[in-house]
Structures are given as C-alpha cells and as structure tokens.
Amino acid sequence: MPRGGPVISNWHTLVDGFNTSSLDFYNAVEEAVKAREVPEAAFSLVEFKEGGFASARREYLRVERGNVAFDIGAAPYGNGFFFSWWLTRLGPKHPFLYVLAFLVAVFFLPPILAYPFRDSCGYFFIVPVMFVGVIAGLAFLARKEIFGPEEHILAIPILGWIYEKIFNPNTYYALDTALMFQESIRRAVNDVMDGLMSGQGLRALTEDQKKPTIRDLSR
C-alpha cells in the first residue's frame, strides 16, 4: 500500500450527467502537469483500500514531489462522476529502522571518531563537535535522499525538533514552494475538467466550486 500522511489540503466534487474513463482522465492530467513543467514531479498510479481489511481498492493518480504527494481520484458514481484530490505530506517508509539507524549514528559515531583523542584534555570538546558534524552529515545525505527523506529525522522526538531548528526551519521559500506545487497541480486538474465538461456540453465549475479546503502548510 502507498504511504499517506497528514492532509495539507483537499477538494472534491460530483458532476452529474458526466461520463469519462478514470484512466483517460489521469493520462490527461499527467500531460497537463508535464506541460506546466513542474520541477521534480514524479507520476504513478497507486491503490488505496476503500475501507478496512479485505475491502476493495480504488486507483488514484499520484503526483509526487519530495515528501509531498498530490493524490487525484476519479470514479463513476450513479449517473455522474466523482472527482477528488488530496495533498498530503508523506511519512517514512520504514520509520523505526530509520530512527534506530539515526540514533546509532548520532550517539555512537561521535565517541568512536573522537576515540584517538581520548587521552587529550580536549576530548570532551571534540565529542560535541563530532556530534554536530554527524548530524550535519546526515542532513546533507537526507537532502540528497541518500539517507532517506528529512521527514524521517523530523519525526524523531527532541532530536527532530533540534534538527528542524538548525537545518530545516520553516521559511517563506519552503511554504511558497509547497503552495506553487499545489497550485500548479490544482490548475492542471481544473483545466482538464473544464475541457472534458465542455466537450460533453456541461457548464464548467465555478471558481467557488474549485476552491480547496486548505490546512496548515507548516509542520
């Protein structure tokens, strides 16, 4: 099953008297997003369970960028078609293993690296420096996605808070980037829907009908 996480924003609508293919809609949205040249956008078809264990699954188009995913749904319902999208912050794939590896690296590597200086009076100064150096190194690897996404580190109690304040604070740039990604995908979905509805002689959705429900973008 694909990963999910906290919902940043979402939107949905039911269009009466409308008919299309979910796959055709997803293909059209993917082409519309590609035409907008959204940086680092990755596409995939993912399945989510409709309910609990052994329930049926529903297919969504996922547009993923970093640790944020835009899951777009389209399915027939009655004599109409239901559309929705969910912008979520992705969680770690293997959080416990990642947290364990991070803690081992942070608390065991500094003393090991500083071991040659154990008889020096500066040993207790070198260990904290090594501690900061290890975290900085892991931050660099996380940014390059070699050591997993930064969301893993941010999820660690206390250490995650320290990491966020030093290496990954909330900034206008980070928030603007999230908003630009959301707006680009949202407009691509709206453009495709407008074109399909016009082709079937239906009135396009109003701007109020297109407005999403937005939650807090900050962590």
DRENFI-787911 format. One line per field, with one value per residue: x, y, z of N, C-alpha, C, CB in turn; residue in three letters. Coordinates in steps of 0.05 Angstrom, whole numbers, plus 5000, padded with zeros to 4 digits. Glycine has a CB too. Layout:
BEGIN
n_c1	[X;...] $
n_c2	[Y;...] $
n_c3	[Z;...] $
ca_c1	[X;...] $
ca_c2	[Y;...] $
ca_c3	[Z;...] $
c_c1	[X;...] $
c_c2	[Y;...] $
c_c3	[Z;...] $
cb_c1	[X;...] $
cb_c2	[Y;...] $
cb_c3	[Z;...] $
rokol	[ala;...] $
END
This chain:
BEGIN
n_c1	[5017;5009;5045;5016;4998;4995;4941;4946;4915;4851;4802;4738;4686;4622;4601;4543;4512;4557;4608;4665;4730;4767;4822;4834;4825;4865;4911;4905;4910;4962;4991;4977;5002;5055;5061;5063;5112;5128;5175;5214;5171;5140;5105;5054;5011;4970;4942;4889;4857;4786;4763;4770;4807;4813;4778;4754;4796;4815;4838;4885;4915;4979;5018;5080;5126;5186;5174;5120;5056;5008;4948;4903;4836;4786;4723;4665;4599;4535;4495;4534;4600;4653;4701;4764;4818;4876;4924;4980;5028;5081;5096;5150;5178;5200;5199;5217;5264;5295;5297;5325;5374;5391;5395;5435;5478;5484;5494;5534;5574;5602;5633;5665;5693;5720;5754;5811;5829;5822;5855;5867;5860;5823;5782;5728;5710;5716;5680;5625;5631;5639;5590;5554;5576;5564;5508;5502;5525;5489;5444;5458;5461;5408;5383;5400;5374;5399;5403;5351;5288;5281;5238;5238;5278;5256;5213;5233;5230;5249;5305;5288;5263;5307;5338;5304;5303;5355;5373;5329;5288;5222;5208;5194;5206;5203;5149;5125;5143;5114;5063;5065;5072;5023;4986;4999;4988;4934;4912;4922;4889;4839;4839;4837;4788;4753;4758;4740;4687;4666;4668;4628;4584;4571;4566;4622;4657;4647;4690;4685;4668;4714;4749;4796;4798;4840;4892;4939;5001;5051;5097] $
n_c2	[4976;5046;5101;5147;5209;5266;5309;5364;5396;5390;5371;5362;5340;5326;5311;5314;5275;5266;5232;5192;5160;5136;5126;5152;5204;5210;5204;5250;5290;5281;5294;5348;5368;5358;5392;5440;5439;5425;5425;5368;5332;5270;5214;5166;5108;5093;5050;5052;5026;5019;5013;4977;4918;4871;4899;4930;4961;5027;5063;5115;5174;5192;5249;5264;5300;5308;5303;5308;5291;5290;5265;5243;5230;5195;5172;5135;5150;5134;5168;5202;5231;5226;5268;5280;5306;5299;5331;5312;5303;5261;5203;5167;5108;5064;5076;5061;5031;5069;5111;5083;5074;5126;5145;5111;5127;5181;5179;5141;5145;5196;5190;5147;5168;5208;5179;5171;5216;5209;5212;5263;5331;5358;5324;5323;5367;5357;5314;5337;5370;5332;5308;5348;5351;5300;5301;5343;5319;5276;5307;5329;5283;5267;5308;5298;5252;5205;5182;5174;5211;5277;5279;5233;5243;5289;5267;5245;5247;5304;5304;5311;5360;5393;5386;5408;5463;5478;5458;5454;5497;5526;5566;5624;5610;5554;5546;5575;5543;5496;5515;5532;5483;5458;5493;5490;5436;5434;5472;5446;5400;5426;5451;5406;5383;5424;5424;5372;5373;5414;5391;5354;5384;5408;5456;5492;5485;5532;5584;5583;5531;5505;5514;5493;5458;5483;5467;5476;5492;5490;5450] $
n_c3	[5000;4986;5017;5063;5095;5139;5120;5077;5043;5011;4961;4928;4884;4855;4792;4758;4706;4676;4641;4636;4626;4680;4675;4627;4643;4682;4650;4619;4657;4675;4628;4625;4671;4659;4617;4644;4665;4718;4769;4786;4790;4799;4772;4786;4789;4842;4893;4940;4997;5001;5049;5109;5126;5073;5040;4979;4929;4907;4852;4845;4816;4829;4840;4856;4895;4925;4994;4990;4967;4915;4909;4863;4849;4811;4793;4771;4794;4808;4762;4748;4757;4803;4830;4861;4901;4941;4979;5010;5064;5060;5098;5131;5100;5128;5187;5240;5234;5209;5247;5287;5262;5255;5308;5327;5295;5311;5366;5374;5335;5342;5393;5376;5332;5358;5390;5384;5409;5463;5507;5510;5535;5508;5494;5512;5488;5435;5424;5426;5381;5341;5345;5326;5275;5254;5253;5216;5172;5163;5152;5103;5072;5075;5049;4998;4990;5000;5049;5061;5065;5095;5128;5160;5198;5222;5248;5294;5364;5402;5381;5328;5332;5345;5299;5260;5275;5267;5215;5181;5181;5182;5127;5086;5034;5033;5045;5003;4960;4970;4963;4909;4883;4897;4873;4819;4805;4819;4783;4735;4740;4741;4690;4656;4672;4658;4602;4589;4608;4578;4528;4533;4534;4583;4636;4659;4722;4775;4803;4859;4867;4855;4895;4943;5007;5054;5098;5152;5126;5148;5188] $
ca_c1	[5000;5025;5046;5000;5006;4977;4929;4951;4891;4836;4780;4722;4661;4607;4590;4521;4509;4583;4619;4692;4746;4786;4849;4837;4827;4891;4930;4903;4921;4992;5001;4974;5023;5081;5061;5069;5140;5131;5201;5217;5146;5140;5077;5050;4984;4971;4916;4882;4834;4762;4756;4789;4819;4799;4760;4763;4816;4809;4863;4889;4939;4996;5039;5097;5150;5198;5158;5092;5042;4982;4933;4879;4817;4764;4708;4637;4581;4508;4495;4554;4628;4663;4729;4775;4847;4887;4952;4988;5056;5087;5110;5173;5171;5208;5207;5231;5291;5309;5302;5346;5399;5398;5404;5461;5498;5487;5504;5557;5595;5619;5653;5684;5710;5737;5769;5840;5836;5810;5873;5871;5842;5802;5764;5700;5703;5715;5656;5603;5636;5633;5561;5542;5585;5549;5481;5504;5529;5463;5426;5466;5453;5379;5375;5406;5357;5416;5396;5322;5278;5284;5214;5246;5292;5238;5194;5245;5225;5270;5325;5275;5259;5333;5345;5287;5310;5382;5377;5305;5267;5201;5215;5176;5213;5192;5120;5119;5147;5091;5039;5068;5066;4994;4971;5005;4973;4906;4903;4923;4865;4817;4839;4828;4760;4739;4758;4723;4659;4657;4665;4602;4562;4565;4577;4646;4654;4653;4714;4679;4667;4741;4766;4802;4800;4868;4900;4965;5023;5075;5098] $
ca_c2	[5000;5071;5116;5171;5225;5289;5323;5392;5407;5371;5382;5342;5349;5305;5323;5298;5273;5266;5205;5190;5138;5145;5124;5173;5229;5210;5210;5278;5306;5278;5310;5376;5375;5358;5417;5462;5435;5426;5413;5343;5318;5242;5205;5137;5100;5080;5039;5055;5010;5034;5011;4962;4894;4856;4915;4935;4982;5047;5073;5144;5184;5206;5266;5266;5318;5307;5289;5316;5276;5300;5241;5251;5208;5199;5147;5139;5148;5138;5177;5223;5224;5239;5276;5289;5305;5302;5338;5301;5301;5232;5193;5150;5081;5046;5096;5051;5024;5094;5124;5068;5079;5154;5147;5097;5144;5205;5175;5123;5154;5217;5179;5130;5186;5223;5160;5176;5239;5203;5220;5292;5347;5369;5302;5329;5388;5345;5298;5354;5379;5309;5305;5367;5343;5276;5310;5359;5300;5262;5326;5331;5258;5267;5327;5284;5228;5181;5171;5177;5239;5291;5273;5213;5256;5307;5252;5236;5265;5321;5308;5322;5389;5407;5385;5427;5490;5484;5451;5454;5513;5536;5591;5632;5595;5527;5548;5583;5520;5478;5528;5532;5456;5453;5509;5480;5411;5441;5484;5425;5385;5443;5454;5381;5380;5444;5415;5348;5381;5430;5372;5340;5404;5415;5481;5489;5491;5559;5586;5574;5502;5494;5521;5470;5463;5485;5465;5489;5481;5486;5425] $
ca_c3	[5000;4985;5041;5066;5117;5145;5097;5076;5032;4995;4945;4915;4871;4840;4768;4748;4677;4663;4639;4625;4637;4700;4664;4607;4658;4694;4629;4610;4679;4674;4606;4632;4691;4645;4601;4662;4672;4747;4775;4802;4793;4792;4769;4790;4796;4869;4902;4968;5004;5006;5078;5125;5115;5052;5025;4951;4926;4887;4840;4844;4803;4848;4831;4880;4894;4952;5014;4986;4945;4906;4901;4848;4845;4792;4792;4766;4817;4798;4734;4746;4762;4827;4828;4886;4904;4969;4981;5036;5070;5061;5121;5124;5092;5150;5207;5264;5226;5203;5272;5301;5248;5260;5336;5329;5282;5326;5394;5375;5318;5354;5411;5361;5316;5377;5407;5384;5427;5489;5529;5508;5551;5491;5486;5517;5469;5408;5422;5417;5354;5325;5346;5307;5249;5245;5246;5192;5150;5158;5140;5075;5058;5074;5028;4973;4991;5003;5076;5065;5066;5121;5145;5179;5220;5235;5264;5319;5386;5412;5360;5305;5337;5343;5271;5245;5282;5256;5187;5163;5192;5164;5114;5065;5010;5035;5044;4976;4943;4973;4950;4880;4874;4899;4854;4792;4800;4820;4758;4714;4743;4733;4661;4644;4677;4642;4574;4586;4613;4555;4506;4536;4535;4610;4645;4675;4750;4783;4819;4886;4867;4851;4918;4961;5036;5060;5125;5158;5110;5164;5202] $
c_c1	[5018;5024;5026;5010;4987;4967;4934;4927;4877;4813;4764;4697;4648;4594;4568;4520;4535;4594;4646;4706;4765;4814;4854;4840;4855;4913;4930;4914;4952;5004;4999;4995;5050;5083;5069;5098;5144;5157;5198;5191;5148;5112;5076;5020;4985;4943;4912;4857;4810;4754;4778;4800;4801;4778;4771;4782;4807;4836;4863;4914;4955;5017;5055;5121;5162;5181;5129;5080;5015;4967;4906;4861;4795;4750;4679;4621;4553;4509;4516;4582;4638;4693;4739;4806;4854;4916;4961;5019;5063;5102;5133;5163;5177;5218;5223;5259;5307;5316;5325;5373;5409;5409;5431;5483;5504;5501;5528;5580;5613;5640;5674;5703;5730;5755;5799;5848;5827;5828;5879;5852;5819;5781;5735;5691;5699;5689;5631;5606;5631;5603;5547;5551;5570;5521;5481;5508;5504;5443;5432;5457;5423;5369;5380;5390;5374;5410;5367;5313;5281;5260;5221;5259;5273;5218;5206;5240;5251;5292;5313;5271;5285;5342;5330;5296;5337;5383;5353;5283;5245;5208;5194;5181;5200;5162;5111;5122;5124;5066;5041;5062;5036;4979;4975;4988;4943;4896;4903;4898;4841;4815;4829;4798;4743;4736;4739;4693;4649;4652;4639;4579;4554;4578;4601;4641;4661;4678;4709;4678;4695;4759;4771;4799;4829;4873;4927;4987;5048;5074;5088] $
c_c2	[5025;5085;5139;5186;5247;5303;5353;5407;5386;5385;5358;5354;5325;5319;5305;5298;5273;5238;5206;5165;5149;5146;5146;5200;5231;5216;5239;5296;5305;5295;5340;5385;5377;5383;5441;5460;5438;5412;5388;5329;5289;5231;5175;5133;5084;5070;5044;5038;5028;5034;4996;4938;4880;4872;4920;4959;5002;5059;5103;5150;5199;5223;5273;5284;5319;5291;5296;5301;5289;5276;5250;5227;5215;5172;5153;5135;5154;5146;5199;5212;5240;5243;5286;5290;5311;5309;5330;5302;5272;5226;5175;5121;5061;5063;5085;5044;5049;5109;5110;5074;5107;5157;5134;5115;5168;5200;5156;5132;5175;5206;5162;5147;5201;5205;5164;5199;5234;5211;5249;5307;5359;5349;5310;5353;5376;5329;5314;5364;5356;5304;5322;5360;5320;5284;5326;5340;5285;5281;5329;5306;5257;5285;5314;5258;5203;5167;5174;5206;5251;5287;5252;5225;5274;5293;5242;5256;5279;5326;5319;5352;5405;5408;5406;5456;5497;5481;5455;5471;5520;5563;5599;5616;5568;5527;5556;5560;5501;5489;5528;5504;5450;5468;5499;5455;5417;5453;5464;5408;5401;5447;5429;5378;5400;5435;5391;5356;5397;5411;5356;5359;5412;5442;5476;5496;5520;5560;5578;5544;5489;5499;5497;5478;5461;5484;5479;5476;5477;5460;5428] $
c_c3	[5000;5012;5040;5090;5123;5120;5098;5065;5016;4981;4933;4903;4857;4816;4757;4717;4662;4663;4625;4635;4657;4690;4644;4621;4671;4674;4620;4632;4679;4651;4612;4653;4677;4628;4618;4672;4702;4755;4793;4807;4783;4792;4774;4795;4822;4876;4932;4973;5009;5035;5092;5110;5095;5036;4997;4951;4904;4878;4838;4827;4824;4834;4856;4875;4922;4971;5013;4963;4940;4894;4888;4842;4826;4789;4786;4792;4808;4768;4730;4751;4785;4824;4855;4884;4933;4967;5009;5039;5075;5087;5112;5117;5115;5173;5230;5257;5221;5229;5287;5288;5254;5289;5340;5318;5299;5353;5395;5358;5330;5373;5396;5345;5334;5394;5407;5402;5455;5512;5528;5525;5535;5483;5489;5501;5441;5404;5413;5388;5334;5323;5326;5279;5237;5237;5220;5168;5143;5144;5110;5060;5056;5052;5000;4970;4990;5029;5082;5067;5094;5139;5166;5203;5236;5253;5291;5341;5395;5390;5335;5308;5334;5313;5255;5250;5269;5226;5169;5175;5172;5153;5094;5039;5010;5032;5015;4956;4945;4960;4920;4869;4875;4878;4825;4786;4800;4794;4735;4715;4733;4703;4647;4648;4660;4613;4570;4589;4589;4531;4508;4540;4563;4618;4663;4705;4756;4800;4848;4888;4864;4875;4936;4990;5044;5090;5129;5142;5125;5179;5230] $
cb_c1	[4981;5015;5074;4970;5034;4992;4899;4976;4897;4826;4790;4714;4665;4586;4612;4494;4492;4603;4600;4709;4761;4785;4855;4813;4805;4897;4925;4873;4910;4999;4986;4945;5023;5083;5034;5050;5157;5106;5219;5230;5123;5158;5067;5067;4970;4982;4914;4876;4840;4739;4729;4776;4826;4785;4754;4739;4844;4790;4866;4892;4933;5010;5027;5106;5143;5201;5169;5090;5039;4985;4929;4887;4805;4774;4712;4627;4590;4494;4468;4548;4646;4658;4734;4767;4861;4882;4956;4979;5064;5103;5091;5192;5187;5231;5182;5216;5291;5292;5277;5339;5396;5374;5383;5460;5488;5460;5482;5548;5584;5603;5640;5669;5693;5720;5763;5850;5823;5805;5899;5869;5858;5814;5770;5697;5724;5739;5650;5599;5666;5648;5550;5551;5614;5548;5469;5527;5551;5452;5428;5497;5463;5367;5391;5436;5337;5446;5413;5313;5249;5287;5191;5265;5316;5223;5185;5276;5212;5283;5338;5249;5247;5355;5340;5258;5312;5403;5387;5296;5279;5173;5243;5178;5243;5200;5109;5136;5173;5086;5037;5096;5081;4985;4979;5035;4980;4901;4922;4948;4861;4819;4868;4843;4754;4753;4786;4730;4657;4679;4688;4604;4539;4574;4555;4669;4672;4629;4724;4652;4650;4754;4753;4831;4782;4881;4902;4971;5028;5079;5127] $
cb_c2	[5000;5089;5126;5164;5236;5309;5317;5398;5432;5347;5401;5319;5373;5291;5328;5310;5295;5285;5186;5216;5124;5127;5097;5174;5229;5184;5191;5285;5297;5248;5304;5381;5354;5333;5421;5463;5455;5413;5434;5351;5333;5225;5212;5126;5083;5099;5010;5085;4993;5024;4996;4954;4875;4832;4943;4941;4971;5069;5061;5156;5201;5186;5293;5238;5347;5335;5294;5347;5247;5324;5222;5265;5200;5210;5131;5119;5166;5160;5186;5245;5229;5221;5298;5272;5325;5276;5369;5272;5320;5224;5179;5149;5072;5026;5108;5026;5007;5112;5125;5038;5076;5173;5135;5070;5153;5218;5163;5096;5164;5238;5162;5111;5205;5240;5131;5182;5264;5173;5204;5302;5369;5381;5277;5334;5410;5327;5284;5378;5389;5284;5310;5396;5337;5255;5327;5379;5280;5251;5354;5334;5234;5275;5353;5279;5228;5189;5185;5162;5241;5321;5264;5192;5273;5324;5228;5232;5250;5308;5281;5308;5393;5391;5357;5424;5493;5466;5423;5426;5539;5537;5589;5663;5593;5514;5568;5607;5506;5473;5557;5540;5436;5462;5538;5474;5390;5461;5508;5407;5377;5470;5461;5357;5385;5472;5407;5327;5397;5451;5353;5321;5394;5393;5497;5507;5472;5572;5615;5586;5492;5507;5544;5460;5442;5511;5436;5487;5501;5509;5414] $
cb_c3	[5025;4964;5046;5068;5112;5163;5095;5058;5014;5012;4922;4935;4852;4858;4746;4758;4667;4679;4623;4631;4613;4725;4651;4588;4680;4708;4605;4605;4707;4670;4580;4644;4714;4627;4587;4685;4657;4761;4790;4828;4779;4811;4741;4813;4773;4890;4895;4975;5030;4988;5081;5151;5138;5064;5039;4933;4920;4898;4812;4872;4778;4868;4817;4888;4884;4963;5042;4982;4953;4885;4924;4821;4872;4764;4818;4745;4841;4814;4726;4766;4736;4852;4806;4910;4885;4985;4976;5039;5094;5037;5140;5147;5067;5141;5218;5275;5201;5185;5290;5299;5218;5256;5354;5315;5255;5331;5411;5367;5292;5368;5433;5341;5300;5395;5398;5356;5416;5491;5526;5478;5565;5467;5502;5547;5469;5404;5448;5435;5351;5336;5375;5313;5250;5267;5268;5194;5158;5184;5153;5073;5074;5101;5030;4970;4968;5002;5098;5090;5057;5116;5128;5166;5209;5215;5248;5314;5410;5437;5354;5300;5365;5359;5259;5253;5312;5269;5186;5159;5204;5178;5101;5059;5006;5062;5064;4967;4950;5003;4960;4872;4892;4927;4856;4789;4822;4844;4751;4717;4773;4747;4652;4655;4707;4643;4566;4606;4639;4548;4505;4560;4520;4629;4660;4664;4767;4798;4819;4895;4844;4827;4934;4957;5052;5048;5134;5188;5087;5184;5202] $
rokol	[met;pro;arg;gly;gly;pro;val;ile;ser;asn;trp;his;thr;leu;val;asp;gly;phe;asn;thr;ser;ser;leu;asp;phe;tyr;asn;ala;val;glu;glu;ala;val;lys;ala;arg;glu;val;pro;glu;ala;ala;phe;ser;leu;val;glu;phe;lys;glu;gly;gly;phe;ala;ser;ala;arg;arg;glu;tyr;leu;arg;val;glu;arg;gly;asn;val;ala;phe;asp;ile;gly;ala;ala;pro;tyr;gly;asn;gly;phe;phe;phe;ser;trp;trp;leu;thr;arg;leu;gly;pro;lys;his;pro;phe;leu;tyr;val;leu;ala;phe;leu;val;ala;val;phe;phe;leu;pro;pro;ile;leu;ala;tyr;pro;phe;arg;asp;ser;cys;gly;tyr;phe;phe;ile;val;pro;val;met;phe;val;gly;val;ile;ala;gly;leu;ala;phe;leu;ala;arg;lys;glu;ile;phe;gly;pro;glu;glu;his;ile;leu;ala;ile;pro;ile;leu;gly;trp;ile;tyr;glu;lys;ile;phe;asn;pro;asn;thr;tyr;tyr;ala;leu;asp;thr;ala;leu;met;phe;gln;glu;ser;ile;arg;arg;ala;val;asn;asp;val;met;asp;gly;leu;met;ser;gly;gln;gly;leu;arg;ala;leu;thr;glu;asp;gln;lys;lys;pro;thr;ile;arg;asp;leu;ser;arg] $
END
